Amino acid sequence: MKTRVFMAGLLALAPLAPPAFALTVQNDDMSAYTVAVKPKTGASTQVEVKSKATADVACDKGCTLTLSGKSLAVDAKTAKVLIKSGHLVAG
């Protein structure tokens, strides 16, 4: 019985939790790419985005994405970045 009450409480509070912001990187090219992600706070990571696929990136306070030596700064309001012809484009 206690488990049911506990789980019901968690489910009731779930909508109140702030969502983790995930930036979607969508690759529209036929080639796979590796994108460097440097958050405003934290360590830089490498994310592989396969051809015609998407990858989600944690970017809750904004970040800088780098592809082929060119960077794109995005803020926390940006929801999607596209890769078109080997370039990053805010979408």
C-alpha positions in Angstrom: 0.0 0.0 0.0 2.8 2.4 0.9 4.4 1.8 -2.5 1.3 2.8 -4.3 0.9 6.0 -2.4 4.6 6.8 -3.0 4.3 6.2 -6.7 1.1 8.2 -6.9 2.9 11.1 -5.2 5.8 10.9 -7.7 3.4 10.9 -10.6 1.5 13.8 -9.2 4.7 15.9 -8.8 6.3 14.9 -12.2 4.7 17.8 -14.2 6.1 20.3 -11.7 9.7 19.3 -12.4 11.5 21.7 -14.7 12.3 20.0 -18.1 16.0 19.4 -19.0 16.6 21.4 -22.1 17.8 19.2 -25.0 18.9 20.8 -28.2 18.3 18.6 -31.2 21.0 18.5 -33.9 19.5 17.3 -37.2 21.8 16.1 -40.0 20.2 16.6 -43.4 23.3 15.5 -45.2 24.3 12.0 -46.6 27.5 12.1 -44.5 28.0 11.5 -40.7 29.6 14.3 -38.7 31.1 14.8 -35.3 30.0 18.0 -33.6 32.0 19.4 -30.6 29.6 20.7 -27.9 31.0 23.3 -25.4 28.4 24.2 -22.8 28.7 27.6 -21.0 29.4 25.6 -17.9 31.0 22.2 -18.0 33.3 20.1 -20.1 33.3 19.9 -23.9 32.0 16.7 -25.5 31.9 15.2 -29.0 28.6 14.1 -30.5 28.3 11.9 -33.6 25.4 12.6 -35.8 24.8 10.0 -38.4 23.5 10.7 -41.9 19.9 11.7 -42.0 19.6 11.3 -38.2 19.2 13.5 -35.1 21.1 13.7 -31.8 20.0 15.3 -28.6 22.5 17.5 -26.8 22.1 18.9 -23.2 22.3 22.7 -23.6 20.3 24.1 -20.7 22.3 27.4 -20.3 23.4 27.8 -23.9 26.4 26.3 -25.7 28.7 26.6 -28.6 28.6 23.9 -31.3 31.6 23.4 -33.6 31.7 21.6 -36.9 34.7 21.6 -39.3 36.3 24.5 -37.5 33.2 26.8 -37.7 31.3 27.5 -34.5 27.7 28.4 -33.8 26.6 29.8 -30.4 23.1 28.9 -29.3 21.2 30.1 -26.3 18.8 28.1 -24.1 15.9 29.1 -26.3 17.2 27.4 -29.4 15.5 24.0 -29.9 17.0 22.8 -33.2 20.2 23.1 -35.2 20.5 21.7 -38.7 23.5 20.4 -40.5 23.2 21.4 -44.2 26.0 21.0 -46.7 28.5 20.5 -43.9 27.5 23.7 -42.0 25.6 24.3 -38.8 22.4 26.3 -39.3 20.1 27.5 -36.4 16.6 26.2 -37.2 
